[in-house]
């Protein structure tokens, strides 16, 4: 079991400690569930009432909340960010020794950097390059001409189609598929004719790709995911999309082809974006919203209707269907009023 003196954690994260530097921290927990030996955090004022009752041995808080902590406190400008750094101290990563498993199929033309691991039943095709200290999980397939940077981790059964480019320190979870054909067809009046997808996918450094996510290759130019982007599970990114640096795409989001998303954007879970649209830097889209026109200014945007009881929803549906006729009647009434005013 990993254990750190609280003073060491404070030193590593450059945080101010109020309390016992020798207190041993052995794990993490929420304010409500933490036990002795755990460290927790407070970043949402909604959980302030739980602070006084917590059993955590230490809590990360802002300066203004230091006097409310009943135990040891670490003072941070951004408690949630500090907690993220603490979590990395306790992460359990499966250690793999460098080398190629006997059951893996690796083409003769493959270039492997120092310290590379290739797991059981992986398939690495011609002209692939894998950077130093990268790990290729069991059953993963790297197509012809793929480039993988240094210190990457591709988990089990990831598929990279031909010519995909991956930067350094990229983490791709199981069953992600990167570089499959984009959804491109031309209808000739009787049937759909496939448009061959001749581009590739380029992914920058420090990107995370969640399990089951698909990123399609470009039709002509590449699909691009810039540095620091974080993509959740079950996300669909269409061909020729361009995702700006450090944006976050939450689970089950679908982005249609040729959409351009700026830097530091957030697309909430199960949101959707129509193709060929643009989002400015710093746009946040609420969960389950549909972006059906470009957004040119930063801010938070939503669409759809909020939840309500079924009976209320059914009545509202009737009203929605009547809105057009109500609007026409209102215009007729306004014209009558205007005519009456003029007659006077």
C-alpha positions in Angstrom: 0.0 0.0 0.0 1.3 3.4 -0.9 1.7 5.9 1.9 3.1 9.5 2.0 3.7 11.9 4.9 1.4 14.9 4.5 4.4 17.1 4.6 5.9 15.4 1.5 2.6 15.8 -0.4 2.6 19.5 0.5 6.2 19.8 -0.7 5.6 18.0 -4.0 2.6 20.1 -4.8 4.0 23.3 -3.4 1.0 23.7 -1.1 0.8 25.4 2.4 0.2 22.8 5.2 -1.7 23.6 8.3 -1.3 20.7 10.6 0.9 17.6 11.2 3.5 17.0 8.4 4.1 13.5 9.7 0.5 12.4 9.2 0.5 9.4 6.9 -1.8 9.6 3.9 -2.7 6.2 2.4 -5.6 7.0 0.1 -8.2 9.4 -1.2 -11.9 9.9 -0.5 -14.8 12.2 -0.7 -15.6 14.3 2.3 -18.5 11.9 3.1 -16.7 8.6 2.6 -13.1 9.3 3.6 -11.6 7.5 6.5 -8.6 8.1 8.7 -5.5 8.1 6.5 -7.4 9.5 3.5 -7.1 12.9 1.9 -10.1 14.7 0.5 -10.9 18.1 -1.1 -13.5 20.8 -1.2 -14.1 22.6 -4.5 -17.9 22.9 -4.6 -19.6 25.0 -2.0 -22.6 22.6 -2.1 -20.5 20.1 0.0 -19.5 22.6 2.6 -21.7 21.0 5.3 -19.9 17.8 4.9 -16.6 19.4 5.8 -17.2 19.6 9.5 -18.2 15.9 9.7 -15.5 14.4 7.5 -13.2 11.7 8.9 -10.4 12.5 6.4 -7.0 13.0 7.8 -6.5 16.0 5.5 -8.6 18.2 3.3 -7.4 20.4 0.4 -9.3 23.8 0.5 -9.0 27.3 -0.6 -7.4 29.9 1.8 -10.9 31.3 2.7 -12.0 27.9 4.0 -8.9 27.0 6.1 -10.6 27.9 9.4 -13.5 25.5 8.7 -11.3 22.4 8.3 -11.6 20.2 11.4 -8.4 18.3 10.6 -5.1 18.9 8.7 -5.5 21.3 5.8 -3.6 21.9 2.5 -4.2 25.3 1.0 -4.5 25.5 -2.7 -5.8 28.1 -5.2 -7.6 25.4 -7.1 -8.4 22.5 -4.7 -9.7 20.2 -7.4 -6.6 20.6 -9.5 -4.4 19.9 -6.5 -6.5 16.8 -5.7 -5.9 15.6 -9.3 -2.1 15.9 -8.7 -2.5 13.9 -5.5 -4.4 11.2 -7.2 -1.4 10.6 -9.5 0.7 9.7 -6.5 -1.7 6.8 -5.7 -2.4 5.5 -9.2 -1.7 1.8 -9.7 -0.3 1.3 -13.1 0.4 -2.2 -14.2 4.1 -2.5 -14.8 5.2 -4.0 -18.1 8.8 -5.0 -19.1 10.2 -3.8 -22.4 10.0 -6.4 -25.1 7.8 -8.1 -27.7 5.5 -10.9 -26.7 6.1 -14.2 -28.5 2.6 -14.2 -29.9 2.7 -10.6 -31.3 3.1 -10.2 -35.1 5.6 -7.4 -35.9 6.7 -6.6 -39.5 10.4 -6.6 -40.2 10.2 -2.9 -41.3 8.9 -1.7 -37.9 11.0 0.7 -35.9 10.9 0.3 -32.1 12.3 2.8 -29.7 14.1 1.9 -26.5 11.9 0.4 -23.8 8.9 -0.4 -26.0 6.5 -3.1 -24.9 4.3 -5.0 -27.3 1.7 -7.3 -25.8 0.3 -10.7 -26.7 -1.4 -11.0 -30.1 -0.7 -7.5 -31.1 -0.3 -6.9 -34.8 2.1 -4.2 -36.0 2.2 -3.8 -39.8 4.8 -2.5 -42.2 6.7 0.8 -41.7 5.3 1.5 -38.2 7.4 3.6 -35.9 6.9 3.4 -32.1 8.7 5.9 -29.8 10.7 5.2 -26.7 9.0 3.7 -23.6 5.6 3.3 -25.3 3.3 0.4 -24.5 1.2 -1.4 -27.0 -1.5 -3.5 -25.3 -2.6 -7.1 -26.1 -4.6 -7.5 -29.3 -3.9 -4.0 -30.5 -3.5 -3.4 -34.2 -1.3 -0.7 -35.8 -1.8 -0.4 -39.5 0.8 0.4 -42.1 2.7 3.6 -41.7 1.4 4.5 -38.2 3.6 6.7 -36.1 3.4 6.6 -32.3 5.4 9.0 -30.2 7.3 8.5 -26.9 5.8 7.4 -23.6 2.4 6.5 -25.1 0.1 3.9 -23.7 -2.3 2.0 -26.0 -4.4 -0.3 -23.9 -5.8 -3.7 -25.1 -7.5 -4.0 -28.4 -7.0 -0.5 -29.7 -7.1 -0.1 -33.5 -5.1 2.5 -35.4 -5.7 2.4 -39.2 -3.0 3.1 -41.7 -1.0 6.3 -41.6 -2.4 7.6 -38.3 0.0 9.9 -36.4 0.0 9.9 -32.6 2.1 12.4 -30.5 3.9 11.7 -27.3 2.4 10.9 -23.9 -0.9 9.9 -25.5 -3.2 7.5 -23.6 -5.8 5.5 -25.7 -8.2 3.1 -23.9 -9.5 -0.2 -25.1 -11.6 -0.6 -28.2 -10.9 2.9 -29.5 -10.8 3.0 -33.3 -8.8 5.8 -34.9 -8.6 6.3 -38.6 -11.6 4.3 -39.9 -13.2 5.7 -43.0 -15.3 8.8 -42.5 -19.0 8.6 -43.5 -18.8 10.0 -47.0 -21.2 9.1 -49.8 -22.6 10.9 -52.9 -26.2 10.0 -53.9 -26.6 9.7 -57.7 -30.4 9.5 -57.5 -30.5 5.7 -57.2 -27.7 4.7 -54.8 -25.0 6.1 -52.6 -21.5 6.2 -54.1 -18.6 5.9 -51.6 -16.2 8.8 -51.4 -12.8 7.3 -50.6 -11.3 8.7 -47.5 -7.8 9.7 -48.5 -6.7 11.7 -45.5 -5.5 10.4 -42.1 -5.8 11.3 -38.4 -3.2 13.5 -36.6 -3.3 13.5 -32.8 -1.0 15.8 -30.8 0.8 15.4 -27.5 -0.8 14.7 -24.0 -4.1 13.5 -25.5 -6.5 11.1 -23.8 -8.9 9.0 -25.8 -11.6 7.0 -24.0 -12.8 3.5 -24.4 -14.9 2.8 -27.5 -14.3 6.2 -29.0 -14.0 6.5 -32.8 -12.1 9.2 -34.7 -12.6 9.0 -38.4 -9.9 9.8 -41.0 -10.3 12.8 -43.3 -11.8 12.6 -46.7 -8.9 14.6 -48.3 -7.2 16.5 -45.5 -6.5 15.0 -42.0 -8.7 14.9 -39.0 -6.8 16.8 -36.3 -6.9 16.6 -32.5 -4.5 19.1 -31.0 -2.4 18.9 -27.9 -3.9 18.3 -24.5 -7.4 17.3 -25.7 -9.3 15.0 -23.4 -11.9 12.7 -25.1 -14.3 10.6 -23.0 -15.7 7.1 -23.7 -18.1 6.4 -26.6 -17.4 9.6 -28.5 -17.8 9.9 -32.3 -15.6 12.4 -34.2 -16.3 12.6 -37.9 -14.0 13.1 -40.8 -12.0 16.3 -41.2 -12.9 17.6 -37.8 -10.4 19.9 -36.1 -10.4 19.9 -32.2 -8.5 22.7 -30.7 -5.9 22.3 -27.9 -7.0 21.4 -24.4 -10.7 21.0 -25.3 -12.8 18.4 -23.5 -15.3 16.1 -25.2 -17.5 14.3 -22.7 -19.1 10.8 -23.2 -21.5 9.9 -25.9 -21.0 13.1 -27.8 -21.3 13.0 -31.6 -19.5 15.5 -33.8 -20.3 15.5 -37.5 -17.7 15.9 -40.2 -15.7 19.1 -40.9 -16.7 20.7 -37.6 -14.1 23.0 -36.1 -13.8 23.3 -32.3 -11.7 26.0 -30.8 -9.2 25.8 -27.9 -10.4 25.2 -24.3 -13.9 24.2 -25.3 -16.1 21.8 -23.4 -18.8 19.6 -25.0 -21.0 18.1 -22.4 -22.1 14.5 -22.3 -24.4 13.3 -25.1 -24.2 16.6 -26.9 -24.2 16.8 -30.7 -22.7 19.1 -33.3 -23.8 19.5 -36.9 -21.1 19.3 -39.5 -19.2 22.2 -41.1 -19.8 24.5 -38.0 -17.3 26.3 -35.9 -17.0 26.9 -32.2 -14.9 29.9 -30.9 -12.3 29.3 -28.2 -13.7 28.9 -24.7 -17.2 27.7 -25.7 -19.0 25.3 -23.3 -21.9 23.3 -24.4 -24.3 21.8 -21.9 -25.1 18.1 -21.8 -27.5 16.8 -24.4 -27.5 20.1 -26.3 -27.4 20.2 -30.1 -25.1 22.7 -31.8 -26.9 23.5 -35.1 -25.2 26.8 -35.9 -21.7 28.2 -35.4 -20.9 29.9 -32.1 -18.6 32.9 -32.4 -18.2 34.1 -28.8 -17.0 32.2 -25.7 -19.6 31.3 -23.1 -21.9 28.5 -22.0 -24.7 27.5 -24.4 -27.6 25.1 -24.1 -30.5 23.8 -26.2 -33.4 21.4 -25.6 -35.9 21.5 -22.7 -35.5 20.8 -19.0 -37.0 17.7 -17.3 -40.5 17.8 -15.9 -43.2 15.4 -14.8 -44.8 13.3 -17.6 -48.2 14.9 -17.2 -46.7 18.4 -17.5 -44.6 17.3 -20.4 -47.6 16.0 -22.3 -49.4 19.3 -21.8 -46.3 21.2 -22.9 -46.1 19.1 -26.1 -49.6 20.2 -27.0 -48.7 23.8 -26.4 -45.5 23.4 -28.6 -47.7 22.2 -31.5 -50.0 25.2 -31.1 -47.2 27.8 -31.1 -47.3 28.4 -34.9 -51.0 29.0 -34.9 -50.8 31.2 -31.8 -48.1 33.3 -33.5 -50.2 33.8 -36.6 -53.3 34.8 -34.5 -51.1 37.2 -32.6 -49.9 38.9 -35.8 -53.5 39.1 -37.0 -54.5 40.7 -33.7 -51.6 43.2 -34.0 -52.7 44.2 -37.5 -56.2 44.8 -36.3 -55.0 47.0 -33.4 -52.7 48.9 -35.8 -55.6 49.4 -38.2 -57.9 50.6 -35.3 -55.2 53.0 -34.1 -54.8 54.5 -37.6 -58.6 54.9 -37.9 -58.7 57.0 -34.8 
